[in-house]
Every structure is written in structure tokens, then in C-alpha cells.
Amino acid sequence: MPDISGLQQLPCELLAYIVEPLDIQDIFNLSLCSKQFQHIIQQDHFCKPAIMTKVPNTLEGQEASRTGRFSRALRCLAKRYIALWRASPYVVGILACADSYGLFGGKLCYIIENRPQRWLRILDIHRPADRELVVDIPKLISKALPRAASCRKYRFQVLYQAAGIISCLFSFAFHETENWLLIINPQSSHIIETFRLASTARIFVRNNDKFLYFGTHSEVGADGLRKWVLKGYDLTSKAWFPPPRVFMASLVGFEIGKTVCFEIFGDYFYGVSNKTLNEVDDPEWQSYYYCFRFPLNEPSLSRLQVIKNEYSWRRDHKEEGPIDDRWGFLSLKEDVKREEIVILECRREWTKGQSGNQRTYYTTPVVFCKQTIQEEHQRLRVNATSSDAPILFRRPETVHLGDDSFSLFLVPSKILFSAYIQHCRTFIDLIDDTTMDSTTSVQRLRLRTGHRTLKPGTTLGLVESPSDELPLQLDMRHCYDNKISIWPPEQDESAPDPSTKSIWQLLNVDNSQRCVDATGDERCVIYATSDGSEGGLKSLVLLNFDPAARFEGMEYGGNIVGQQSPHDSQQSIDSKGKGGINSGNTLPFGPNVQPSAVDTTDGGRADSSTCESWAAYKRPMYMDIGRMLYYSSSVPFLYTSLFLIL
């Protein structure tokens, strides 16, 4: 380790200049070098510039902007990065038992059905939660649609939640089936709007605090194929935008999250598809994203902006080979540093001339208006050495090579959930680690993450041209290999660890797991598991990477960190290509719990601030279950480019 005694003698003003260009993790690592540097992550005036210039759009950055606690935000963010890199969550536990659930903006919305009683419960998992909001669904329906109150067979589904507003799909039948969109604010017990739907095909909802939009894949276009149609609602004036609806004739794809994606950022509604109308007729086999936006207050085709091909290039099918669509996902994200939107896509590809395949994560900046060369963050560059047409290749920070065909887990049946967290360059998987020769059918659910860093000296600007052999592929000289971690660690059968055993019991709740449905965000993973029996409740298991997460009654589970996977070390990329225990355990309160055991009355008195009977704050279900553990994680010093910079 280099001698840093000279740095310790520098005045705070000069030290602030040294800290300024460092990223969040380097600042945190510098504070671990010496006691004299610990004040760097304890004083807001040191941490504020780092948070506001490097990660203002993270959850921690947004919270610090409201509270002014920038030092706390930096510490939490750095520790969350480490937890993700090492696949070591801080909190693991059973949140609830439910029939269905959804995670929207850190709010867990889950439904318990015990006909004729049904409840929708909303729990904020990103803040200390000693109560949750409970909606009595039959009472809500009797107020929103009185004529449907006598109907006992109906479908109630949460579609979306943002800004405290929940959009639900309510379907019932008397003489004919009716589908209604219910827009409610349970916190104020206010029914905002009820709207009868002509179609629910692929229905989705997006909203902020001022506008709400829903869309269906229901209108037939001139080519005879179904197209997306969008309709907007002004939450301020409580009125729908007048006809016509926004008919997206050029938007191809119908699987939300795989081929299309819709989001609201700022004052615009955004949409993207990884398919185009003329893609199959392109003789050059070039693929482009179709990305659009329009103002939230003026939904019309005349205000529609579409990204140009020069900024929306996706891939070269001829050079980059076929795609396995089972692995793909597509999303729109807000860049944590810059005020820009990026397209995030995962693809598993067979590169031309290779027998193996590679799972790769791509990010593409969304650019709607032409910028100057200095302002433009292009992901591609022209290879001027070629005498033929210009050849494009990607920059290192926009591509993350994941698993290759040598990975033990790279089969669809083994990966139950997959996501990519862009701002810490980490992919995360929920895997079934049951071995092929296992004598039991019990699943062994584990977390697996892969993290890579750029090598020192690699900037976000243009890089030198790669070799002519593979111009479209990432030049691996600019990146370190992935570091793969897996959690929980294997048990030593000769000396079993009780703490590790308790983790296996939480992750694998039921002895005969067959069905796992997972989701997550940048702070946590939540999955529902059950034995697949009809009518049985599902256990909702939480894996939280937030060091500030707090839940009433949680107990200390030990210091259990992820281990580096011995059979998943990154394979070397040749010059032509890219790159046991029986854990089943039946808990006292598990998937087979009867709905009558759920406390929805006593111990959950309505908060005095609620004025209507269909929504009230009550005791959260996880407190009744009592299966929540938190873990400590010794923070290691991570060698990065810090000392090379100093």
C-alpha cells in the first residue's frame, strides 16, 4: 500500500480537491485508510458535492436532497454497493403471506383473499415500517361501484402505484363481463376515478403526482395487427384528455419488459421497443430501437418525438449472431448521474463464428435532439481505419459481459429472477442451486451477483479502436473480469453453522417448493414461493441490501457474507469472441396458513387520521409472522483506482 502520511497532513480544503474527482466507492475506501480520513464520510460538506454530482438520482441521493443528510447517504450507498457486489443482503425475512403481490416504487402491494372478505395491504419496505395501509376491497367496491357490491365472484388486481396513487383492475360479471379501472388514494381514502375499459389486453398504467396514463394492446392497425393505444388523465383537473387517444401505429412488440417498455420521467411519457416495422426487410441486418416521448400535458401525435436512427442503433444481426429470447429483458432507466434516460437491455447471443454464447447487458443513451460533440455522450464510434462503410463499435462502460456458456447456472430453469443495476455495474440472479445428482426435489434458492469494474485510465470518452477482427465487440482490455459471488455460502457438513442454517430455512420456506415468482428494485429482491396447490397462500420473502433497512422485531442473524463462486470464475475471452443440505423447513407461519389467521382487526386499530372505513393503518403482517433477520457485513477495503489517482 502506498505511503499516505503526506495526505494526512493536508488541510481540509486541499483534501476536498483530491476527493472531488473520486467516485462514491473510492471516497468510502479513502476514509478507511486512516482514522484521519474518517471525517470525509461523516461531514456533509465533503459528501454533498459527491452525491449531487455523481449519484443525485439514486434513492439515497433523492432522500439526501430532501433531508440534507448527505454523509449518511454516501455511507449507505457505498455499503449497498458492497452488499450487492458480495451478494450479501443486510435483511432477510418473510414479509407476508398473500395470494398475489406487486412491488412498485418501494411499496409492496399484496392481496389476501378470504371470500367474501378480501384485503389489499400496502407496505413501504424502503422506510422503517411499523404499520401498513390496509384496504377492505369489498367496502371499496361498494363505494366505487355500488351496483357491483352484491357480486361475489370478481377479479381485483393492482396494476401500478406511484405518488401514493394506486391503479387497480376490477372485473366482474352479471349478464356480461365488465372491466373497470379504479384509481384510488388509500392514504386519504379518496376514490379519484372509475373508468370502464373496452379492453384489458396487455393493460398497463403509469403515473406521477399530476398525470396518469394507461395503455392496451387492442387496436387493429392497417396491417391487420394489434397496436398500442394510450389514454391520459389529468389528476389535477380530474378529467380525461379529450379524444382521440394516442394510437401507436409504429410501435412493434407486445411483451412489456421484454420487447416494449413504458415509463414516465419528468414531464414526458416515454416508450421504447427493441423491434421495428422494417427490421425484417433490412438487407444489412441492422437493428434499431424505436423510442418515443410526448409531453404529459399534451398527448398527441403532433407532439410525438421519435429518436433518430443515428442515436438508436441496437445491434448487427449478421455479425453478432442469433438471440435467445428467453433471456432478454428491456427497460428504461434514469441515469443516476446525468439528467438523461437510458435504455437497458439484456441479450443472450451467439456471436458469429463462436460455438458458445454470452449473456450481455447493454445501455444506450436516449437522445431526442442534436447536441454538440462535447455534450453528446455517444456510445458508438466510427472506425476510420476501414476503407469500407463506417463500422460502429461500443464503448466499454455501455456493455457488461455476463455469463458465458461455461457457466453452471446458465439454463433458464435455474435462473428464477434476473436484473441489472446499472449505477454499480452489477447483475443479480435468484437461482435454484439444486444439483443434477440431488436425491431430493427441494429447491435450494440462492443469490448470485456479478460485478465488473473499468480499469484505471478508462474514461467515459471515446476509446481507441479495437482490432478489425471484431469491431462490434467490447475491447476487454478496458475492463476487469467479473467477480461472481453467491449467497448463502455452503454449509460445512462436519461443523454446521446455525446462522447459515437459519438462512436456508428462510429462503426455502416450504418442503415442496415448485412455484417461485420474483421481482425487485435497486435495493431489494422479493419473491413469492408456494407448493403450487390451488388456493394456497404464498410466502413473500425479502432480501434487502439497504444497510439502513429497519423492521420492528427483527433479530440478529450473524455475519454471513457471500462467497466467491468456485465454478463461476470469469472465462477468458478469446480474440474472436465476447468474452448440500436439505434446506426445506416448514415455518410456524408459512404458505399453508389459513386466511383466518391473518390479523386484520385486533392489534391493527385504524389510525385516527383516516376518515373512511375502507382504508386504515394496521399492524403489518411481518410482525405477526416474526421471521425477520438482519445481518452485519464487515466492510472490506476494495482496491480500486484510488491510489493510482493519488
N, C-alpha and C positions, 0 to 999 in steps of 0.2 A: 504494500500500500504506500503511495507517495507521502512524503512529509507535508503535513498541512499546518505545521506550527506557525508558519508565516501568516496564513489566513486567519488564525485565531487572534492575531494582534491587529487586524484591520478594523478601522472604525465601522460602525453600522452603515454609514452612508455608502462606503465603498463595497461592503459586503452585499448591499442591496443591488448594486450594479452587477455583481457577479451572479446573484440569484436570478436576476431578471430574465435572461435567455433560457434558463433551465426549464424543463418540463416538470409536471407535478411530482413524478416519481423521483427525479433527480434531486429536487428540493427536499423531499422527505428523506432521501438517503443521506444528503449532506447533513441534515440535522442529527443523524445517528452517528456521525463520525466522531463527534466530540460533545462534551457537555456544554462547551462554549457556543455551540451551534444550535442547541435545543430551542433557543428563543425564536429561531427562524419560523418554526411551525406553531409558535404559541402567541405571536403578536399579529394582530390583524393588519397592521400597516405593511408588514412583509408579505402576507398571504393575499391581500386584496388584489394587487396587480396580477399575480399569477392566476387567480380564479377568474378575474374579469377579462383577461386577455387570452387565456388558454382553454378554459372549460366553462364559459358562462352559461351554456345551455344544458349542462348536466343537472340532475335533480339537486345535487349538493350546491351547485352554483346558483341556481334559482332560489333556493332557500336562503343562502347567504346574502343574496341581494335584498331579500325581504327583512332579514333579521340583523344583518351587519356582522355576523359571526363568521368571518372568512377563515380564520385559523382553524376553527372546528371543521369547516367544510373541506379544507385541504387535507387534514388528517383523516377524515372519514373517507374521502375519495381515494387517497393513497392506500389506505388499508383495504378498501373494497377492491381495488385493482389487484393487490397481492392475494386476497382471498380468491378472486376469480382465476388468477394465474395458477394458483396452487390447488384449485378445486377444493377449497376448504371453507364451507359456509360457517357463519357465526351462530345461526339459529336453525334448528331442525325440530319440527313438531307437526302434530295433527291439528289443523285449523278448525275443521268441521266435518260433518257427515251430511251429504246432500245428494239430491237426485241429479242436479245439473249445476253448472257454475260457469263463470267467466271472469277474467281479470282485465280491467280497463283503467289505465292511468293510476295504478296502485290501489285501486278499490276492488276487493273481491266481492262479487255479487253471486250468491248461491241460493238455490231454491230447494225447499223441503216440501214434499207433497205428502199429505196425510188426509186424503179426501174425507169429508168436504173441506177440511182446513188445509190451507197452503200458505207458506211464508216465503217472502223474499228477504234475505238478510244481506246487509252491506257492511263490510269490514274494511277499514283503512289499514293496510298492512305496512305502510311506509311511515306511520306515526305511532307513538305509544297509544295502544288501544285497550281501554278498559270497558268499552261499551261498543255496541254495534247497532246500526239502524235496522229495524225490523218492519217490514211492510206486510200487513194482512191482506193477501191477494183477493179473497172473496169480498172483503169490505171495500177494497179499492175498486173492484169491478162494479159493485153495486152503486158506487158514486159516479164512476166514469161512464158506464153503460148500464143504466138501471134495468133495461129490458133483458139483459143477459144474466142478471143476478140469479135467476132460477135454474140456469144451465149448470149441470154438474160435470159434464164432460167437455173439457176445453183444453186448449194449449196456451201456456204462458211462457214466454221466452224473453230474456234480456238480450237486446241487440247491441247496446252501447251505453257508455257512461262517460261523461266529461262535464266539468264545471258544476258538479252536483246535480246534473240533469240526466235522467235515465230514460232511455227509449226501449219500449217493450213491444213485442208482437203478441197480440191476443187473438186467438182463433176459436170460434165456437160454431155450432150448427143447430138450427131449428129445422126450417124447411130447406135451407141451403146453407152452405158454409160461408161464413163471413170472417174476414181478416181485418183487424184494426191495429193501427199504430197508436200506442199510448205514450205520451210524452209527459213525464211527471218530475216533480222535485220533492222527493220524500222528506228532505230536511225541513222544508217549510210546509209539508203536507199540502202541496198545491198540484192540481191536475192542470197542466199547461194546455194540452191539446189532445183531442181524439180525432183520428182520421181513418176513414175506411179505405182499404187498399184494394185496387183492382187486381194486383198480382203480388205474390211474395217470392217470385223466382230469384234466388241468389240475393235476397234483400240485405242491405247493409245501411248503417246510419253513421254519420259523423257530425260532430257539433263542437262549438265553443260556447262562450257565455252570451254571444249575440246572435248567432245563426245556427241553423240545423239543416242538414241535407240528408235525404235518403235516396237510394237508387235500387232499381231492379233490372234484371236481365230479361226483359219481357217484350220489348217492341220488335216487330219484324221489319228488317230493312229491305232495301230494293233488291238485294241479292238473295232474299228468302231466309236469311239467317237472323237469329235474335241479336238485338243490340241493347246496350245500356241506356237507360233513361233516368234522369236526375230531377229531383224536385226539392225546392228550398223553402225554408220557413224562417221568418224574422221573429226572433224571440223577444225583441224589444217592443215591436208594434203588435205582436201576437197575431200575425197574418201570414198566409202563404203567398209566395210570389205568384203573380198572375201568369196564366198560360202564355206561350207554350212552354212545356217542360224542355229541359236541355237533352236533346237527342244526340247521343254519341255514335254517329254512323261509322266513324273511322277507328273506333276503339275495339280492338280484337282481343279475345280471351274472356273467360268466364270464371275461372277459379281464383277467388280472392286469396291473396297470399302466395300464389304460385305463378299465375300468368298476368294478373292485374292487381292493382293496389290503389286505394283512395285514402287521402288524408287531408286535414285542414292544418295549415300553417299560417300564422299571422292573419292577413286579410284575404287570403286566397284559398280556393279549393283546388287540390292537386290530384291528378290521376296519372298512372303510368301502366304501360303494357309492354311485355317483352316480345310481343308479336306485332307484325304489321300486315296490312292488306296485301301488299305486293311482294312479300318476302319470298313466296314460293316461285315467283317469276323472275327473281333476280339472277342473272347469269353469273354474277360474281360471287354469289352465295354470301353476301354481306347482310348482317342483321343489325337493325337499329331499334332503339326504344321509341315507343310512341308516348310522349309525355306532354301533358297539357295543364293549364290552370286557367281560372277565371275569377274575378272579384266576387267575394261572398255577397256583396250588396247589389250585384248586377249579374245574375246568372243568364247569360245569353251567348249565342254562338258568335255574335258580333264582337264580344269582348274576350273570346277564347284565344289564348296564346298557345302555340304548339312549338316545342323545341325543334330546332333545325337539325338536319342530318349531320352537319359538321360537328355538332356537340353531342349527338345521341348515338354514336357508333357503339355497338354492343359486342359483336364477335364476327370472325370469319369462319363460316361453317366448313369451308373446304380445308383450311389449314388447321383448325382447332378440333375437328372431328365431331362425331355424334355426341348427343347429350342423353344421359339417363334422367328422364323427367321425374322419377320417383324421389330424387334427392333435392330438387330445386325449391327455392323459396324466393319471394320478391317483396321488397318493402321500400317505403320512403322514410327517410330519417332526416332530422335536423342536425346539421354539423355542430358539434359541441363547442367549436372554436369560432368558426366564421358564421356569419349570417347567411347561410346558404343551405339548400336542400340537396341531399344526395340520394341516388338510387343504390340500394344494396341488393345484390343477387347472389345466390349460391347455385353453382352448377357442378355436376359431376361429368367430366368429359374424357373421351378417348382421343388424345392428341394424335395427329397424323403421324403414322409410322411407328406408333407405340402399341405394345400389347397390353400394357396396363392402363389404368385410369386414375384420375385425380379429382378430388373434391376441392373446389376453389371458390373463394369469396371475392366478389368484385364490387367496388364502389365507383360511382360515376356522378360527378357534379351536375346539377341541373342548371343550365344556363339558358335564359329566355331572350336576353338582349345582348347585342355585341358589346364586348368590353375591350379595353386596351390590353395590349400584350402584358403589361406589368400587372394589371388587375386580374387577368384571366388565369384561373388555375386549371390548365388543361391537363388531362390525364394521358394524352397521346402526343406523339411527336413524329415528325416526318423523318424517315431515314434518307438523308440526302446522298448517301453513297451509292444508292441503287440507280441504275440507268433506266429502269422501267418506271412504271407509275409509282407515285409515292407510297411507301409502306408505313403503316402505323404500328406502334407498339405501346405497351402500357408502362406507367411509372410504378416503381416499387411500392409506394405507400397506398396504391389503389388496388393491389392484388394481394391476397393472402392464400398461399397454398396450404390446404388442409391435409386430409388423409389421402394416401395413395392406395393402390390395390394390394399392398403388402400388409395393410392394417388388419388386425384380427377382427375388429368390430365393424368393418365396412360392408355390412349387409343390411338391407332395410329392416329386417325383422329384429335386429339387435339394437337399433337406434330408435328410441321411442319419442325423442324430442331433440331438436337441434336449433341453435340460434347463434347469432354472431353479434358481438358487442364491439362496435367499430372503434370507439374512442380509446379502448385499451387493447385493441388488436387481438381479441380472444374469441375462439369459438367454444361453445359449450354443448355437450351432449348428455342426455339421460339415456343410459344404456342398460340392456339386460346382459349381465355377465355370466349367465348360465353356460357352463362348458358343454361341449358336444357329448362328452362321455359321462355327464352327470347322471346319477341314478334317481334323481328327484326332478319333478317338473316345476318346482318352486322357482320363481324368478329371483334373481339377485340384482336389484336395481342399484346402479352406481352413477356417480357424476364423473364426467371426463371432460377436461378442458385442454385446449392447445393454444399456446401463446407464442408469438414471434415478435422480435424487435428488429428495427433497421440498424445497420452497422453505423458506427461513428463516421461522420462526414457525409452521410446520405442526407441530402436536403430535400425539401418539398418542391424544388425547382426541377428543371429538365436535367436528365442524366445522360451520360454518354451512350451512344448507340450500342446495342448488343450485337452479337455476331449475326452474319447474314443467314446462318443455318436455320434460325428460329426467331424471326423478327417480332412475332406477336407475343412471345412468351416472356415471362418475367426473368430478368437477369438476377440470378440467385446470389451474385457477389455482393449485392447491397443488403442482404437480409441474413440474420442468423437462422439456424434451423428451429423448427417448432420445439417447444418444451411441453411435453404431454404429461399431465398429472391426472390421477384417478383417486376417487374417494368414495367410500371409506377404504382405508388400507386393509390388506388381507390379514386375517387372524392367524396368529401363531398357535397351531393346534396343541403344541406342547405346553404353552403358557398363555391361555386365552385372556384377553383384556376385557374386563366387564364393561368399560366405557365403549369400546368398539362394538361389543355385542349389543349394547343398547341402541346403537345407531342402526345396525342391521334390523333390529326389531321395529324401529320406527319407519325405515324406508320400505320394508317388506311387511306390510301390516297383516295381510291375510295369508293363510297357508296355501291357498289355491288360486293365486292371482292369475287372471287371464286378460283383464282389460285395463289398460293404462291410457289415460288421456291427459296430456301435459300442455302447459303454457308457461309464459314467463316474461320478464322485462329485464332491464339492465341491473336490477338489484336482487332478483329472486327467481326461483323456479317453483311452480306449483303443479302438482299432478294429482289426478283422481284415480284411485285404484279400487277394483272390486273383483269378485269372483265370477262376474258375468251373469249372475242369476237375475231374472226379470223381477223388477220391483224392489231390489235391494239397494240400500243407500251406499254411496261411495265415500271412502275416506279421502279427504283433501289434505295432502302432505305438503308442507312448506319447507323449502331450502333457501335461506336468506343469507346474502353475502354482505349485508349492511352492518357495519360494526356498531351503529347506533340503534339498531333494532331493539325494541323493548316490548315484552309481553308479560302481562300480570301472571305471576305464579310460575314463571319458567325456572328451571333448575339447572345447576351447573353440570355439564356433561363431560368435562375434561378438556385436554389439549390434544385434539385429534386433527392432524393435517394430512392433506393428500400426499400420495407417494408418486414418484415418477414411474410411469408405466414401463416395465422392463421390456415388453414386447412391442412397444409403440414408438421407439426412438425413430426420429425422422430418417427416412431412407434417403440416400444420396441421389440427387437428380442428375442423370447423365446429360451430356451436351445437347441431346436432341429432344429432351422432354422436360416437363414441369416437375419440375420437381419429382377353499371350500368348506363353507359351513352351511348347514340347513338354517337359513335365516328366517324361515316362516315363524310367525308368532301371532297368536290371536290376542288382541288387546282387550282390556275390560270394556272399552267403548270403541267398537270398530265398525266395519261396513255393515254388519248384520244387526246393528242397533235398531230398535223399533222407533218409529216417529214419536210415539207417546212418551219416550224417554227424554225427548228434547224439551228443555225448559223454555217455554215461550210466554209464560205468565208470571209465576212467582220468581223472585230473585231478579226480575227484569222489569221493575216498575217503569212506567212511561216517564220520560223527562218532562218537567213542568213547562218546558219551552215549546212542546208540541201541542197543537191546538186541535188536531183532528184525530179520530180514533184509528184510522187505517195505517198510521206510521208512528212509531215510537222508538226511543232508545232503550235497549235492554242489555242484559249481561251477555257478553259474547260466548259463543258455544265452546271455543277452545278452553275457556276457564273451567267449564264443566267436564271436558274431556281430560284435562290435566296431563297432557303428554307433550310438553314443550321443553326442549333442552337448548342451552346456549353453550358455546364452545369458545375457549380462548385460543389465540393463534399467535405464537411467538413470531415477531416481525423480523425476518432475516434482512441482512444488508444485501441489496441486489446490485451487483456490479453492472453499471451502465456506462454511458459515455461521459459520466460526470468528471472523472479525473483526467480524461483526455481533453476535456474542455478547459479544465483548470491548468 
